[in-house]
Amino acid sequence: MPGTAGDRHAAEILDYWMPPRTAKAYRRFRPGPAAFKVDLAVAEDVPWRDPEVGRAAIVAQIERFAPGFRERILALRVQSATQMSRENPNFVGGDILTGAKTPVQFLTGPRVSPFPYDTGVPGTYLCSAATPPGPGIHGTSGANAAERALRRLGVASA
């Protein structure tokens, strides 16, 4: 499925008004890998034999290094990539990173532009984690897009 939710949806919504090159770039933005998620609620601390292995991934692996862990699980919730994308349309195909983080896509977002938040439609900006500086830097894309919008309105300084 090409594109991540933010850019793909923007291209769908703004298709009539968006410059064709921008829409094409948004549609060809490569998705990232899917994620599979397991949430655990445990009764008390995990009884690690060695605290360094506290980052083990799955229940059997954790049990290997923390005997008795399984008995402490109060609740378990497993989400497949498909379920994650149904619950959050931004996670297309389970892609929680909003796009493949190839060097080019990581630095430029859905398209190469000195103004990566501009969609080509006046007054409309893309501020998802697909835009620089990317996921994990919470709110920065939105703040950057808002600053760009304010500059275009002549409210913010350059």
N, C-alpha and C positions, 0 to 999 in steps of 0.2 A: 504494500500500500504506500504510494509515494507521498511524501510530505508529512510534516508533523501537524498537529491540530491547529496551532496558532497560525502558521502560514497557509496551510491548506484551507482552513476555514475563512481566513481573510480573503484569499483568492476567490473562493466561492461566493462570499457575501458581496465583495466589491468588484466582482468580475466585469460588470458593465462599465464601471467608471475607472477601473485600474488600467494603467498603461499595459499593453500586451506583454512587453518584456518583463515587467515586474511580476505579473500574474504567472508567466511561464517559469520564472526563477522560483517563485513560491511553490509551484506545483512540482518542480524537480528536486527540491530540497530533500535530501536522503534522510530517512528515519534512522534512529539509533536502535541498539539491541533492546529486546524485550526484557522485562524484569518479572520475577516471580517472588511473591512476598509471603512471609510467614510471620504472624504476630503471635506472641506467647505472653500469657499472664502467669507468673509463677508465684507460689505461696511465700517464698523467702529467698534469700540469696542463693545463687548457684554454688554448689559445693565443689569448686574447682580443685583438682589435685595440684595443678600448676596454674597460677593466675595468668600467665602469658597466653594460655590457650583459650582465654575468655572470648576470643573472636571467632571461634569455630562456627561453621555455617548451618548445618542441619541437625535435627533432634538426635539421631543415632550418633552423629559425630560428637555432639555435646555430651551425650551419655557416656561415650568412650572416655572422655576426659573428666567427667563429673558424674560418677556413679550415683544414682538416686535422683538425678535431675528429672527424669520422666515422671516420677511420682509427685513432683512439686508443681507440675503444670496444672493450672486451674482452668484455663481456657486456651483454645488454639483456633486460629483463623488463618486459612490458606487462601491466597488469591493468585489465580493464574494470570498470565498476561492478558488474556481475553477479558477476564472479569475486571481487571484494573482499567482496561480501556472502556468498558461499559460504564463503570462507576465514575470515571473522569474522562470525558471526551478529549482532553488535552494529551492523554497517554495513548496515542494512536498505536494499536498493536502491542500495548504494554511498554512503549518507549517513554520512560520517565525522565529522560535527559533532553527531550524535545529536539531530536535530531542526532544523526551520527556526528560525533565530535572528531571529524577529520580535521587536520590542521586548517584547511580553508574554511570549512563550515564553523569551526570553533571561533575563528577570528572575525569572520564576516557575517555570520548568520545566514539567512535564506538567500541573500544576494550581495554581491560586491558593490558597495556604495559608500561614499563619504558620510551619508546620512542613513544608516541601516534601519532606523525606526520609521522613516517615511515610507508610506505605501504607494505614493504617487497619486493619492486621492487627497485633495486639500482638506486639512483638519482631521485626518485619520492616520493613526500611528500604530505600529506593531510593537508591543512591549512585552512579549513573551520571553521565556528563557531561551528561545531559539535565537534571539538577537543578542549581540554582545552586551555584557561580558559572559553570557551563557548561564547555565543552571548552577545552582549552589551559591550564587551571590545574590541572595534573596532581595528582591525589590529594586535592584540596581537598574535592570532593564526598564522597568516602569518609571523610575526616577529620571533616567536619561531621556526616555521618550517624552515625559512631561516637560522636561527642560527644553527639549527641541520644540515642542508645541508652543511653549511660552515665548521662546525666541522668535518663532514665526509670527506670533501675535505682537511682538515688540515689547513684551512685558519683562523678559529676563535679559540680562546683559550677556554679551557674546563671550 
